[in-house]
């Protein structure tokens, strides 16, 4: 159970040693649709949640509000079937690619970012948001 200490888990030591957890013993897990690359949601995992995710084929999170494990889709039917799990270069974030069945967000929308909506983007003069993606392009610089 996350409380800043590492709870006993069956997570392979080689994997556990690569994780950089926050003070609650958690790592951010970004969930992405495997074929469209659509970012669906963000959840939190400790060693046990990651172990369950890696060994069951279903995504398991640690609920910070309920203080318990939850497997996505058990009550809603909106299941996340694991396709792959990757760790970032610093070990403080995971990328879980899934085949999402139904809505990913508890609000009933496809993604949690659809439910939350865009924020106003106010860029300094000379900086223009690229039209085709979410990166920022600096204009006016001479090569």
Phi and psi in radians as a Rosetta constraint file:
Dihedral C 1 N 2 CA 2 C 2 CIRCULARHARMONIC -1.100 0.35
Dihedral N 2 CA 2 C 2 N 3 CIRCULARHARMONIC 2.223 0.35
Dihedral C 2 N 3 CA 3 C 3 CIRCULARHARMONIC -2.752 0.35
Dihedral N 3 CA 3 C 3 N 4 CIRCULARHARMONIC 0.421 0.35
Dihedral C 3 N 4 CA 4 C 4 CIRCULARHARMONIC 1.640 0.35
Dihedral N 4 CA 4 C 4 N 5 CIRCULARHARMONIC -0.322 0.35
Dihedral C 4 N 5 CA 5 C 5 CIRCULARHARMONIC -1.818 0.35
Dihedral N 5 CA 5 C 5 N 6 CIRCULARHARMONIC 2.714 0.35
Dihedral C 5 N 6 CA 6 C 6 CIRCULARHARMONIC -1.434 0.35
Dihedral N 6 CA 6 C 6 N 7 CIRCULARHARMONIC 2.045 0.35
Dihedral C 6 N 7 CA 7 C 7 CIRCULARHARMONIC -1.310 0.35
Dihedral N 7 CA 7 C 7 N 8 CIRCULARHARMONIC 2.615 0.35
Dihedral C 7 N 8 CA 8 C 8 CIRCULARHARMONIC -1.026 0.35
Dihedral N 8 CA 8 C 8 N 9 CIRCULARHARMONIC 2.437 0.35
Dihedral C 8 N 9 CA 9 C 9 CIRCULARHARMONIC -2.673 0.35
Dihedral N 9 CA 9 C 9 N 10 CIRCULARHARMONIC 2.795 0.35
Dihedral C 9 N 10 CA 10 C 10 CIRCULARHARMONIC -1.576 0.35
Dihedral N 10 CA 10 C 10 N 11 CIRCULARHARMONIC 0.160 0.35
Dihedral C 10 N 11 CA 11 C 11 CIRCULARHARMONIC -1.067 0.35
Dihedral N 11 CA 11 C 11 N 12 CIRCULARHARMONIC 2.343 0.35
Dihedral C 11 N 12 CA 12 C 12 CIRCULARHARMONIC -0.986 0.35
Dihedral N 12 CA 12 C 12 N 13 CIRCULARHARMONIC 2.311 0.35
Dihedral C 12 N 13 CA 13 C 13 CIRCULARHARMONIC -0.956 0.35
Dihedral N 13 CA 13 C 13 N 14 CIRCULARHARMONIC -0.615 0.35
Dihedral C 13 N 14 CA 14 C 14 CIRCULARHARMONIC -1.111 0.35
Dihedral N 14 CA 14 C 14 N 15 CIRCULARHARMONIC -0.557 0.35
Dihedral C 14 N 15 CA 15 C 15 CIRCULARHARMONIC -1.400 0.35
Dihedral N 15 CA 15 C 15 N 16 CIRCULARHARMONIC -0.848 0.35
Dihedral C 15 N 16 CA 16 C 16 CIRCULARHARMONIC -0.995 0.35
Dihedral N 16 CA 16 C 16 N 17 CIRCULARHARMONIC -0.667 0.35
Dihedral C 16 N 17 CA 17 C 17 CIRCULARHARMONIC -1.184 0.35
Dihedral N 17 CA 17 C 17 N 18 CIRCULARHARMONIC -0.364 0.35
Dihedral C 17 N 18 CA 18 C 18 CIRCULARHARMONIC -1.485 0.35
Dihedral N 18 CA 18 C 18 N 19 CIRCULARHARMONIC -0.277 0.35
Dihedral C 18 N 19 CA 19 C 19 CIRCULARHARMONIC -1.385 0.35
Dihedral N 19 CA 19 C 19 N 20 CIRCULARHARMONIC 2.388 0.35
Dihedral C 19 N 20 CA 20 C 20 CIRCULARHARMONIC -1.947 0.35
Dihedral N 20 CA 20 C 20 N 21 CIRCULARHARMONIC 1.795 0.35
Dihedral C 20 N 21 CA 21 C 21 CIRCULARHARMONIC -1.550 0.35
Dihedral N 21 CA 21 C 21 N 22 CIRCULARHARMONIC 2.737 0.35
Dihedral C 21 N 22 CA 22 C 22 CIRCULARHARMONIC -1.354 0.35
Dihedral N 22 CA 22 C 22 N 23 CIRCULARHARMONIC -3.062 0.35
Dihedral C 22 N 23 CA 23 C 23 CIRCULARHARMONIC -1.102 0.35
Dihedral N 23 CA 23 C 23 N 24 CIRCULARHARMONIC -0.365 0.35
Dihedral C 23 N 24 CA 24 C 24 CIRCULARHARMONIC -1.596 0.35
Dihedral N 24 CA 24 C 24 N 25 CIRCULARHARMONIC 0.033 0.35
Dihedral C 24 N 25 CA 25 C 25 CIRCULARHARMONIC 1.454 0.35
Dihedral N 25 CA 25 C 25 N 26 CIRCULARHARMONIC 0.352 0.35
Dihedral C 25 N 26 CA 26 C 26 CIRCULARHARMONIC -1.972 0.35
Dihedral N 26 CA 26 C 26 N 27 CIRCULARHARMONIC 2.718 0.35
Dihedral C 26 N 27 CA 27 C 27 CIRCULARHARMONIC -2.204 0.35
Dihedral N 27 CA 27 C 27 N 28 CIRCULARHARMONIC 2.406 0.35
Dihedral C 27 N 28 CA 28 C 28 CIRCULARHARMONIC -1.198 0.35
Dihedral N 28 CA 28 C 28 N 29 CIRCULARHARMONIC 2.411 0.35
Dihedral C 28 N 29 CA 29 C 29 CIRCULARHARMONIC -2.180 0.35
Dihedral N 29 CA 29 C 29 N 30 CIRCULARHARMONIC 1.882 0.35
Dihedral C 29 N 30 CA 30 C 30 CIRCULARHARMONIC -1.462 0.35
Dihedral N 30 CA 30 C 30 N 31 CIRCULARHARMONIC 2.259 0.35
Dihedral C 30 N 31 CA 31 C 31 CIRCULARHARMONIC -1.899 0.35
Dihedral N 31 CA 31 C 31 N 32 CIRCULARHARMONIC 2.245 0.35
Dihedral C 31 N 32 CA 32 C 32 CIRCULARHARMONIC -2.282 0.35
Dihedral N 32 CA 32 C 32 N 33 CIRCULARHARMONIC 2.420 0.35
Dihedral C 32 N 33 CA 33 C 33 CIRCULARHARMONIC -1.149 0.35
Dihedral N 33 CA 33 C 33 N 34 CIRCULARHARMONIC 2.247 0.35
Dihedral C 33 N 34 CA 34 C 34 CIRCULARHARMONIC -1.118 0.35
Dihedral N 34 CA 34 C 34 N 35 CIRCULARHARMONIC -0.645 0.35
Dihedral C 34 N 35 CA 35 C 35 CIRCULARHARMONIC -1.635 0.35
Dihedral N 35 CA 35 C 35 N 36 CIRCULARHARMONIC -0.586 0.35
Dihedral C 35 N 36 CA 36 C 36 CIRCULARHARMONIC -1.679 0.35
Dihedral N 36 CA 36 C 36 N 37 CIRCULARHARMONIC -0.253 0.35
Dihedral C 36 N 37 CA 37 C 37 CIRCULARHARMONIC 1.182 0.35
Dihedral N 37 CA 37 C 37 N 38 CIRCULARHARMONIC 0.250 0.35
Dihedral C 37 N 38 CA 38 C 38 CIRCULARHARMONIC -1.154 0.35
Dihedral N 38 CA 38 C 38 N 39 CIRCULARHARMONIC 2.239 0.35
Dihedral C 38 N 39 CA 39 C 39 CIRCULARHARMONIC -1.375 0.35
Dihedral N 39 CA 39 C 39 N 40 CIRCULARHARMONIC 2.121 0.35
Dihedral C 39 N 40 CA 40 C 40 CIRCULARHARMONIC -1.660 0.35
Dihedral N 40 CA 40 C 40 N 41 CIRCULARHARMONIC -0.783 0.35
Dihedral C 40 N 41 CA 41 C 41 CIRCULARHARMONIC -2.949 0.35
Dihedral N 41 CA 41 C 41 N 42 CIRCULARHARMONIC 3.035 0.35
Dihedral C 41 N 42 CA 42 C 42 CIRCULARHARMONIC -2.215 0.35
Dihedral N 42 CA 42 C 42 N 43 CIRCULARHARMONIC 2.329 0.35
Dihedral C 42 N 43 CA 43 C 43 CIRCULARHARMONIC -2.342 0.35
Dihedral N 43 CA 43 C 43 N 44 CIRCULARHARMONIC 3.141 0.35
Dihedral C 43 N 44 CA 44 C 44 CIRCULARHARMONIC -2.159 0.35
Dihedral N 44 CA 44 C 44 N 45 CIRCULARHARMONIC 2.426 0.35
Dihedral C 44 N 45 CA 45 C 45 CIRCULARHARMONIC -2.282 0.35
Dihedral N 45 CA 45 C 45 N 46 CIRCULARHARMONIC 2.491 0.35
Dihedral C 45 N 46 CA 46 C 46 CIRCULARHARMONIC -1.818 0.35
Dihedral N 46 CA 46 C 46 N 47 CIRCULARHARMONIC -3.027 0.35
Dihedral C 46 N 47 CA 47 C 47 CIRCULARHARMONIC -1.026 0.35
Dihedral N 47 CA 47 C 47 N 48 CIRCULARHARMONIC -0.742 0.35
Dihedral C 47 N 48 CA 48 C 48 CIRCULARHARMONIC -1.179 0.35
Dihedral N 48 CA 48 C 48 N 49 CIRCULARHARMONIC -0.727 0.35
Dihedral C 48 N 49 CA 49 C 49 CIRCULARHARMONIC -1.088 0.35
Dihedral N 49 CA 49 C 49 N 50 CIRCULARHARMONIC -0.716 0.35
Dihedral C 49 N 50 CA 50 C 50 CIRCULARHARMONIC -1.141 0.35
Dihedral N 50 CA 50 C 50 N 51 CIRCULARHARMONIC -0.745 0.35
Dihedral C 50 N 51 CA 51 C 51 CIRCULARHARMONIC -1.013 0.35
Dihedral N 51 CA 51 C 51 N 52 CIRCULARHARMONIC -0.812 0.35
Dihedral C 51 N 52 CA 52 C 52 CIRCULARHARMONIC -1.085 0.35
Dihedral N 52 CA 52 C 52 N 53 CIRCULARHARMONIC -0.704 0.35
Dihedral C 52 N 53 CA 53 C 53 CIRCULARHARMONIC -1.111 0.35
Dihedral N 53 CA 53 C 53 N 54 CIRCULARHARMONIC -0.751 0.35
Dihedral C 53 N 54 CA 54 C 54 CIRCULARHARMONIC -1.254 0.35
Dihedral N 54 CA 54 C 54 N 55 CIRCULARHARMONIC -0.401 0.35
Dihedral C 54 N 55 CA 55 C 55 CIRCULARHARMONIC -1.958 0.35
Dihedral N 55 CA 55 C 55 N 56 CIRCULARHARMONIC -0.148 0.35
Dihedral C 55 N 56 CA 56 C 56 CIRCULARHARMONIC -1.945 0.35
Dihedral N 56 CA 56 C 56 N 57 CIRCULARHARMONIC -0.310 0.35
Dihedral C 56 N 57 CA 57 C 57 CIRCULARHARMONIC 1.454 0.35
Dihedral N 57 CA 57 C 57 N 58 CIRCULARHARMONIC 0.049 0.35
Dihedral C 57 N 58 CA 58 C 58 CIRCULARHARMONIC -2.183 0.35
Dihedral N 58 CA 58 C 58 N 59 CIRCULARHARMONIC 2.525 0.35
Dihedral C 58 N 59 CA 59 C 59 CIRCULARHARMONIC -1.372 0.35
Dihedral N 59 CA 59 C 59 N 60 CIRCULARHARMONIC 2.254 0.35
Dihedral C 59 N 60 CA 60 C 60 CIRCULARHARMONIC -2.085 0.35
Dihedral N 60 CA 60 C 60 N 61 CIRCULARHARMONIC 2.359 0.35
Dihedral C 60 N 61 CA 61 C 61 CIRCULARHARMONIC -2.092 0.35
Dihedral N 61 CA 61 C 61 N 62 CIRCULARHARMONIC 2.908 0.35
Dihedral C 61 N 62 CA 62 C 62 CIRCULARHARMONIC -1.768 0.35
Dihedral N 62 CA 62 C 62 N 63 CIRCULARHARMONIC 2.151 0.35
Dihedral C 62 N 63 CA 63 C 63 CIRCULARHARMONIC -1.487 0.35
Dihedral N 63 CA 63 C 63 N 64 CIRCULARHARMONIC 1.994 0.35
Dihedral C 63 N 64 CA 64 C 64 CIRCULARHARMONIC -1.199 0.35
Dihedral N 64 CA 64 C 64 N 65 CIRCULARHARMONIC -0.552 0.35
Dihedral C 64 N 65 CA 65 C 65 CIRCULARHARMONIC -1.378 0.35
Dihedral N 65 CA 65 C 65 N 66 CIRCULARHARMONIC -0.700 0.35
Dihedral C 65 N 66 CA 66 C 66 CIRCULARHARMONIC -1.620 0.35
Dihedral N 66 CA 66 C 66 N 67 CIRCULARHARMONIC -0.209 0.35
Dihedral C 66 N 67 CA 67 C 67 CIRCULARHARMONIC 0.992 0.35
Dihedral N 67 CA 67 C 67 N 68 CIRCULARHARMONIC 0.853 0.35
Dihedral C 67 N 68 CA 68 C 68 CIRCULARHARMONIC -2.726 0.35
Dihedral N 68 CA 68 C 68 N 69 CIRCULARHARMONIC 2.849 0.35
Dihedral C 68 N 69 CA 69 C 69 CIRCULARHARMONIC -1.341 0.35
Dihedral N 69 CA 69 C 69 N 70 CIRCULARHARMONIC 2.554 0.35
Dihedral C 69 N 70 CA 70 C 70 CIRCULARHARMONIC -2.499 0.35
Dihedral N 70 CA 70 C 70 N 71 CIRCULARHARMONIC 2.424 0.35
Dihedral C 70 N 71 CA 71 C 71 CIRCULARHARMONIC -1.788 0.35
Dihedral N 71 CA 71 C 71 N 72 CIRCULARHARMONIC 2.131 0.35
Dihedral C 71 N 72 CA 72 C 72 CIRCULARHARMONIC -0.969 0.35
Dihedral N 72 CA 72 C 72 N 73 CIRCULARHARMONIC 2.183 0.35
Dihedral C 72 N 73 CA 73 C 73 CIRCULARHARMONIC 1.731 0.35
Dihedral N 73 CA 73 C 73 N 74 CIRCULARHARMONIC -0.154 0.35
Dihedral C 73 N 74 CA 74 C 74 CIRCULARHARMONIC -1.088 0.35
Dihedral N 74 CA 74 C 74 N 75 CIRCULARHARMONIC -0.622 0.35
Dihedral C 74 N 75 CA 75 C 75 CIRCULARHARMONIC -1.780 0.35
Dihedral N 75 CA 75 C 75 N 76 CIRCULARHARMONIC -0.537 0.35
Dihedral C 75 N 76 CA 76 C 76 CIRCULARHARMONIC -1.579 0.35
Dihedral N 76 CA 76 C 76 N 77 CIRCULARHARMONIC -0.420 0.35
Dihedral C 76 N 77 CA 77 C 77 CIRCULARHARMONIC 1.455 0.35
Dihedral N 77 CA 77 C 77 N 78 CIRCULARHARMONIC -0.032 0.35
Dihedral C 77 N 78 CA 78 C 78 CIRCULARHARMONIC -1.572 0.35
Dihedral N 78 CA 78 C 78 N 79 CIRCULARHARMONIC 1.363 0.35
Dihedral C 78 N 79 CA 79 C 79 CIRCULARHARMONIC -1.392 0.35
Dihedral N 79 CA 79 C 79 N 80 CIRCULARHARMONIC 2.562 0.35
Dihedral C 79 N 80 CA 80 C 80 CIRCULARHARMONIC -1.981 0.35
Dihedral N 80 CA 80 C 80 N 81 CIRCULARHARMONIC 1.933 0.35
Dihedral C 80 N 81 CA 81 C 81 CIRCULARHARMONIC -1.569 0.35
Dihedral N 81 CA 81 C 81 N 82 CIRCULARHARMONIC 2.141 0.35
Dihedral C 81 N 82 CA 82 C 82 CIRCULARHARMONIC -1.234 0.35
Dihedral N 82 CA 82 C 82 N 83 CIRCULARHARMONIC 2.288 0.35
Dihedral C 82 N 83 CA 83 C 83 CIRCULARHARMONIC -1.843 0.35
Dihedral N 83 CA 83 C 83 N 84 CIRCULARHARMONIC -0.691 0.35
Dihedral C 83 N 84 CA 84 C 84 CIRCULARHARMONIC -2.833 0.35
Dihedral N 84 CA 84 C 84 N 85 CIRCULARHARMONIC 2.787 0.35
Dihedral C 84 N 85 CA 85 C 85 CIRCULARHARMONIC -2.360 0.35
Dihedral N 85 CA 85 C 85 N 86 CIRCULARHARMONIC 2.267 0.35
Dihedral C 85 N 86 CA 86 C 86 CIRCULARHARMONIC -2.227 0.35
Dihedral N 86 CA 86 C 86 N 87 CIRCULARHARMONIC 2.661 0.35
Dihedral C 86 N 87 CA 87 C 87 CIRCULARHARMONIC -1.904 0.35
Dihedral N 87 CA 87 C 87 N 88 CIRCULARHARMONIC 2.484 0.35
Dihedral C 87 N 88 CA 88 C 88 CIRCULARHARMONIC -1.364 0.35
Dihedral N 88 CA 88 C 88 N 89 CIRCULARHARMONIC 3.032 0.35
Dihedral C 88 N 89 CA 89 C 89 CIRCULARHARMONIC -1.086 0.35
Dihedral N 89 CA 89 C 89 N 90 CIRCULARHARMONIC -0.504 0.35
Dihedral C 89 N 90 CA 90 C 90 CIRCULARHARMONIC -1.606 0.35
Dihedral N 90 CA 90 C 90 N 91 CIRCULARHARMONIC -0.212 0.35
Dihedral C 90 N 91 CA 91 C 91 CIRCULARHARMONIC 1.406 0.35
Dihedral N 91 CA 91 C 91 N 92 CIRCULARHARMONIC 0.175 0.35
Dihedral C 91 N 92 CA 92 C 92 CIRCULARHARMONIC -1.867 0.35
Dihedral N 92 CA 92 C 92 N 93 CIRCULARHARMONIC 0.162 0.35
Dihedral C 92 N 93 CA 93 C 93 CIRCULARHARMONIC -2.651 0.35
Dihedral N 93 CA 93 C 93 N 94 CIRCULARHARMONIC 2.603 0.35
Dihedral C 93 N 94 CA 94 C 94 CIRCULARHARMONIC -2.067 0.35
Dihedral N 94 CA 94 C 94 N 95 CIRCULARHARMONIC 2.579 0.35
Dihedral C 94 N 95 CA 95 C 95 CIRCULARHARMONIC -2.032 0.35
Dihedral N 95 CA 95 C 95 N 96 CIRCULARHARMONIC 2.011 0.35
Dihedral C 95 N 96 CA 96 C 96 CIRCULARHARMONIC -1.908 0.35
Dihedral N 96 CA 96 C 96 N 97 CIRCULARHARMONIC 1.983 0.35
Dihedral C 96 N 97 CA 97 C 97 CIRCULARHARMONIC -1.636 0.35
Dihedral N 97 CA 97 C 97 N 98 CIRCULARHARMONIC 2.410 0.35
Dihedral C 97 N 98 CA 98 C 98 CIRCULARHARMONIC -2.404 0.35
Dihedral N 98 CA 98 C 98 N 99 CIRCULARHARMONIC 2.900 0.35
Dihedral C 98 N 99 CA 99 C 99 CIRCULARHARMONIC -1.835 0.35
Dihedral N 99 CA 99 C 99 N 100 CIRCULARHARMONIC 1.831 0.35
Dihedral C 99 N 100 CA 100 C 100 CIRCULARHARMONIC -1.452 0.35
Dihedral N 100 CA 100 C 100 N 101 CIRCULARHARMONIC 2.246 0.35
Dihedral C 100 N 101 CA 101 C 101 CIRCULARHARMONIC -1.824 0.35
Dihedral N 101 CA 101 C 101 N 102 CIRCULARHARMONIC 2.012 0.35
Dihedral C 101 N 102 CA 102 C 102 CIRCULARHARMONIC 1.365 0.35
Dihedral N 102 CA 102 C 102 N 103 CIRCULARHARMONIC -2.799 0.35
Dihedral C 102 N 103 CA 103 C 103 CIRCULARHARMONIC -1.279 0.35
Dihedral N 103 CA 103 C 103 N 104 CIRCULARHARMONIC 2.494 0.35
Dihedral C 103 N 104 CA 104 C 104 CIRCULARHARMONIC -1.542 0.35
Dihedral N 104 CA 104 C 104 N 105 CIRCULARHARMONIC -0.502 0.35
Dihedral C 104 N 105 CA 105 C 105 CIRCULARHARMONIC -1.567 0.35
Dihedral N 105 CA 105 C 105 N 106 CIRCULARHARMONIC 2.522 0.35
Dihedral C 105 N 106 CA 106 C 106 CIRCULARHARMONIC -1.150 0.35
Dihedral N 106 CA 106 C 106 N 107 CIRCULARHARMONIC -0.242 0.35
Dihedral C 106 N 107 CA 107 C 107 CIRCULARHARMONIC -1.411 0.35
Dihedral N 107 CA 107 C 107 N 108 CIRCULARHARMONIC -0.172 0.35
Dihedral C 107 N 108 CA 108 C 108 CIRCULARHARMONIC 1.722 0.35
Dihedral N 108 CA 108 C 108 N 109 CIRCULARHARMONIC -0.021 0.35
Dihedral C 108 N 109 CA 109 C 109 CIRCULARHARMONIC -1.520 0.35
Dihedral N 109 CA 109 C 109 N 110 CIRCULARHARMONIC 2.813 0.35
Dihedral C 109 N 110 CA 110 C 110 CIRCULARHARMONIC -1.000 0.35
Dihedral N 110 CA 110 C 110 N 111 CIRCULARHARMONIC -0.791 0.35
Dihedral C 110 N 111 CA 111 C 111 CIRCULARHARMONIC -2.232 0.35
Dihedral N 111 CA 111 C 111 N 112 CIRCULARHARMONIC 2.725 0.35
Dihedral C 111 N 112 CA 112 C 112 CIRCULARHARMONIC -1.208 0.35
Dihedral N 112 CA 112 C 112 N 113 CIRCULARHARMONIC -0.421 0.35
Dihedral C 112 N 113 CA 113 C 113 CIRCULARHARMONIC -1.418 0.35
Dihedral N 113 CA 113 C 113 N 114 CIRCULARHARMONIC -0.454 0.35
Dihedral C 113 N 114 CA 114 C 114 CIRCULARHARMONIC -1.179 0.35
Dihedral N 114 CA 114 C 114 N 115 CIRCULARHARMONIC -0.763 0.35
Dihedral C 114 N 115 CA 115 C 115 CIRCULARHARMONIC -1.147 0.35
Dihedral N 115 CA 115 C 115 N 116 CIRCULARHARMONIC -0.687 0.35
Dihedral C 115 N 116 CA 116 C 116 CIRCULARHARMONIC -1.310 0.35
Dihedral N 116 CA 116 C 116 N 117 CIRCULARHARMONIC -0.632 0.35
Dihedral C 116 N 117 CA 117 C 117 CIRCULARHARMONIC 1.458 0.35
Dihedral N 117 CA 117 C 117 N 118 CIRCULARHARMONIC 2.877 0.35
Dihedral C 117 N 118 CA 118 C 118 CIRCULARHARMONIC -1.300 0.35
Dihedral N 118 CA 118 C 118 N 119 CIRCULARHARMONIC 2.675 0.35
Dihedral C 118 N 119 CA 119 C 119 CIRCULARHARMONIC -1.742 0.35
Dihedral N 119 CA 119 C 119 N 120 CIRCULARHARMONIC 2.669 0.35
Dihedral C 119 N 120 CA 120 C 120 CIRCULARHARMONIC -1.156 0.35
Dihedral N 120 CA 120 C 120 N 121 CIRCULARHARMONIC 2.302 0.35
Dihedral C 120 N 121 CA 121 C 121 CIRCULARHARMONIC -1.793 0.35
Dihedral N 121 CA 121 C 121 N 122 CIRCULARHARMONIC 2.018 0.35
Dihedral C 121 N 122 CA 122 C 122 CIRCULARHARMONIC -2.123 0.35
Dihedral N 122 CA 122 C 122 N 123 CIRCULARHARMONIC 1.806 0.35
Dihedral C 122 N 123 CA 123 C 123 CIRCULARHARMONIC -1.713 0.35
Dihedral N 123 CA 123 C 123 N 124 CIRCULARHARMONIC 2.603 0.35
Dihedral C 123 N 124 CA 124 C 124 CIRCULARHARMONIC -1.135 0.35
Dihedral N 124 CA 124 C 124 N 125 CIRCULARHARMONIC 2.764 0.35
Dihedral C 124 N 125 CA 125 C 125 CIRCULARHARMONIC -0.947 0.35
Dihedral N 125 CA 125 C 125 N 126 CIRCULARHARMONIC 2.390 0.35
Dihedral C 125 N 126 CA 126 C 126 CIRCULARHARMONIC 1.604 0.35
Dihedral N 126 CA 126 C 126 N 127 CIRCULARHARMONIC -0.111 0.35
Dihedral C 126 N 127 CA 127 C 127 CIRCULARHARMONIC -2.022 0.35
Dihedral N 127 CA 127 C 127 N 128 CIRCULARHARMONIC 2.194 0.35
Dihedral C 127 N 128 CA 128 C 128 CIRCULARHARMONIC -2.168 0.35
Dihedral N 128 CA 128 C 128 N 129 CIRCULARHARMONIC 2.337 0.35
Dihedral C 128 N 129 CA 129 C 129 CIRCULARHARMONIC -1.217 0.35
Dihedral N 129 CA 129 C 129 N 130 CIRCULARHARMONIC 2.336 0.35
Dihedral C 129 N 130 CA 130 C 130 CIRCULARHARMONIC -1.150 0.35
Dihedral N 130 CA 130 C 130 N 131 CIRCULARHARMONIC 2.497 0.35
Dihedral C 130 N 131 CA 131 C 131 CIRCULARHARMONIC -1.332 0.35
Dihedral N 131 CA 131 C 131 N 132 CIRCULARHARMONIC -0.559 0.35
Dihedral C 131 N 132 CA 132 C 132 CIRCULARHARMONIC -1.630 0.35
Dihedral N 132 CA 132 C 132 N 133 CIRCULARHARMONIC -0.172 0.35
Dihedral C 132 N 133 CA 133 C 133 CIRCULARHARMONIC -2.676 0.35
Dihedral N 133 CA 133 C 133 N 134 CIRCULARHARMONIC -3.008 0.35
Dihedral C 133 N 134 CA 134 C 134 CIRCULARHARMONIC -1.719 0.35
Dihedral N 134 CA 134 C 134 N 135 CIRCULARHARMONIC 0.301 0.35
Dihedral C 134 N 135 CA 135 C 135 CIRCULARHARMONIC -1.541 0.35
Dihedral N 135 CA 135 C 135 N 136 CIRCULARHARMONIC 2.871 0.35
Dihedral C 135 N 136 CA 136 C 136 CIRCULARHARMONIC -1.887 0.35
Dihedral N 136 CA 136 C 136 N 137 CIRCULARHARMONIC 2.336 0.35
Dihedral C 136 N 137 CA 137 C 137 CIRCULARHARMONIC -1.927 0.35
Dihedral N 137 CA 137 C 137 N 138 CIRCULARHARMONIC 2.298 0.35
Dihedral C 137 N 138 CA 138 C 138 CIRCULARHARMONIC -1.573 0.35
Dihedral N 138 CA 138 C 138 N 139 CIRCULARHARMONIC 2.103 0.35
Dihedral C 138 N 139 CA 139 C 139 CIRCULARHARMONIC -1.772 0.35
Dihedral N 139 CA 139 C 139 N 140 CIRCULARHARMONIC 2.679 0.35
Dihedral C 139 N 140 CA 140 C 140 CIRCULARHARMONIC 1.651 0.35
Dihedral N 140 CA 140 C 140 N 141 CIRCULARHARMONIC -0.176 0.35
Dihedral C 140 N 141 CA 141 C 141 CIRCULARHARMONIC -1.326 0.35
Dihedral N 141 CA 141 C 141 N 142 CIRCULARHARMONIC 2.389 0.35
Dihedral C 141 N 142 CA 142 C 142 CIRCULARHARMONIC -1.574 0.35
Dihedral N 142 CA 142 C 142 N 143 CIRCULARHARMONIC 2.408 0.35
